[in-house]
Amino acid sequence: MYNILSLLPNLPEQQLFWYSSLIYCVVIFIAVVSIFKDEFTYLRYSHNLALPLLGIGFLLVPFLSGGSIIISFLFFQMGFAVFDFFVWMILCYIAKTTENKRQVFAIGFFIVTLSMFGSSLFHQGITLYVTNVIQQINTLSILAAIIMFVSVILFINLFTISKINYDKPDDSITLAESGATSDNVVEQLSPTIAFSEYGLTAREQQVLDLLLKGYNNPNICNSLNISNNTLKTHLRNIYRKVEVSNRQELIDVYYSQK
């Protein structure tokens, strides 16, 4: 992207480099703080921030000239910084949740670097073409911006559909087909029965029930219509009453009592 924008006339390359590097570092710092504060629960929403920033950057290119083009490039850098950081964090998170951590991370690293190398070759292949049709850069920028914003809408719709399908029970599976017996069906429908002796409140039981069914923090908040801070308060109370320190220990207690 920097190479393509450098084809534009009157581009302050030296200022562009330092300002873009500064904004990249600031965004990465904010992303690091936010992602570790929320414990990886919002990784899936990174596109909601990255794509609009990139889209705004593309949209501003036709309307800026000279030194003001740096505004557009700063939006590019913010979008790329968010996307770049969250790609690596998602890769680390996926590797962490698998048995073959090193192999999974190595494969992901290979895919990411191969994509970067391929995009560099693609740029070299189209550089001459872009140079010959530089007068069409405004049209390309507007088209790219439209694609970015449409992508955001598509991502949101896909997530909404997947969330509805995830939350909705499958009525087509009967008790006989699932292999459940009359002795354990109650436990399957309400996992919190195993924690009845810990004196949990009704709301804490609802939170625990969704947690043991595999819901993550955002889905629990949406299902119970509570804020993230309220959820964290309930989780701390649950951990204190069950005498555990984290979610994994809570799950271990559940399976040890089954």
N, C-alpha and C positions, 0 to 999 in steps of 0.2 A: 504494500500500500504506500509506503514511504517513497519507493522508487517510482511508482506511477504518479504520485502527487508532485514529485520533483520535476516532472516534465512540464508542469505549469509554469508560465512566465512570472518573473518577479517574486519568486518564492524565497523567503529569508531562511536559507538552509541552516545556518549556524544557530540562530535563535530557535528555529523549529526543533532542532536536535535537543537543546538544553531544556526548553519548556516541555517538550513531549516526554523526555526522560524524567523530569521532575514530577509531572502529573502521573506518569506510570508508577513511580515509586509511592506516591501518596495513595493512589487507588489500591495498590498491592497491600500497603500497610493497613488500610481500612478493611480490606477483604480478610486479611489474616486475623485481625481483632474480632471481626464479626463472626467468622466461621468457627473459631475456637470458642467463642462465647456461646454459640448455639449448638455446639457439639455435632456438626455435620448434618443437622436436620434440614437445612435449607439449601443444600447443594443443588437439588433438582430445580430450584427457582432461579438459578444464575442467569438463564437466558432471558428472564423477564427484565433484567438490568442491562445485560451486554448488548442484546440486539437493538433496543431503542437507542442506546448511545451510538452504536455504529450507524444506525439509520439516520440519526440527526446529523452525524458527520458527513454522510453522503449527501444529504439534502442541502446542507449549507454550501457545499463546494460551488455550485453554479452562481451563488449570490455573493460570494466573497472574492476579493482580488487583492493582489499585493500582499502587504503584511498581515491583513486581516484573515488571510487563509489559515493562519495559525489556529484560529478558533475552531475551524473544522477539524484540523488535525488533532487538537486536544481531545475532542470528542472521540475520534478514532482511537487514540491512545487509551482513553478511559475504558472504552468498550473492549479493546483487545486485552487490556490489563485484567479486567474482570474475567473475561473468557479464558485467558491463558492460565490464570491462577486457579480457577475452579476446575479446569480440565485436569490439572495435575492433582488437585485435592480429591477429585472424584476417582482418579486412577489409584491414588493411595488408599482411599476408602474401600474400593473394590478389592484391592489386593489384601487389605487387612481382614476382610470378611471371608477370605478363602483359605484353604489349607496350604496351597502352594503359593505363598505370598511372593516370593522372589520371581517365580516363573511368570505369574500374572502381571507383576509390575514390569518385568522385562518385555513381555509381549506388548503391553500398553505403551511403554517407552518407545519401542520400535515403531508402532503405528503412528504415534505422535510425531516423531522425528522424520519418518518417511513422508508424512503429510506435509511437513515443513519443507523438506527437500523437493517434493513434487511441486509444491506451489512456487518455489524458487525457479525450477525449470520451466514451469508454465509462464512465469513472468518473463523470463528470457526469451521464450518462444513468441510472445505477443508484443514485446517491446517495440519492434520495428513497426508492427501494425498499428499500435497505439500512437506512435510518433506520427505516422502518416494521417491518422484521423483524429488528431488532438482536438480539432474543432468540435468533435462530437462528445467530448468528455462530459459536458454538462448534461446531455441526454443520458449518458451512461450512469452518471451520478444519481439523477432523479429516478431512473429505473432501479438502480441498486437500493435506493432508499425505500421505494415502494415494496420491493421484495423483502427487505428487512422487516418492515412493519407488518406485512402480511404473514411473515414467518412467526412473529410474536403472537398474532391472533391464532394461527394454526396450533402453535405449541400450547397456548392456554386452553383451546378447545379439546385437544388431545388429552391434556392432563385432566380436564373436567370429566371427559368420558371415561377415562381409566379409573378415576376416583369413584365415579358412580358405580362402575362395574365391580370395583373392589369392595365397596361398602355394601352393595346389594347382595343378599344371600341367594344362593342358587337353589331355587325351588324345585328344580328338576331332579335333584338328588334326594332320594328317599332314605329313610332310616335303614332299610334292608340293603340298599345299594352301597351305602357308606360303610357298612360293616359294623355299625354301632349297636350295642345291646342296651336293653332297658336299664342295666345297672350303671352304665357310664354315660348315658345320654344327658343326664342332668349336669354332670361334671363338664361335658363338652359344651353345653349351652352356657354355663356359668362357671368359669374357671376360678372365680373368687371364693367358691365354697371352701377351698383348701385354706383360705386365710380368714375364715369366720372367727377364729379364736383371738385375732389380734385387735379387735375393737375398731375396725375401720368405719368411717362415716359412709353414708349412702353415696355421696359424690366420690369419695376415695375408692369405693368399690367399683363405681362406673369407670373411673380412670384406670384402675387395675385390670378390670375386665377387658377393656380395649387394648391395654398394653400387652396383656398375655395372649391376645388374639393376633398380635403382630402389627398393630397400628403404630405409626411413628408420631412424634409430637404434633406436627401440623394437622394430621388427620384426627388426632384425639381432640385438638382444639376445635376443629370444624364440627366434629360429631357432637360434642358437648356444648358448643357455642361459648367457649371460655377463652380468655386471653392466654398468651404464652407464659406470662408471669404467674397467673393463677394456677396454670398446670404445673409449673415448677414448684409452687408452694404445696400442692397436693402430693407431688412426687416426694418432696422432702419429708412430708408427714408420713407417707407410706413407708419410706425407707427407715424412718426413725421407729415406727411401731413394729415393723417386721425385723428390725435390727440388722439391716444390710446397708451397704454404702453406695451401691449403684444398681443399675437395671439388670445387669447380667447376674449378680448375686440374687436378686429377687426372682429371676426366672429359674435359677438353680434351686432355690427353696421350693418353688412351685413343683418342679419335676421330682424333687426328693420326697414330696408328700403325696404324690399320685399313687 
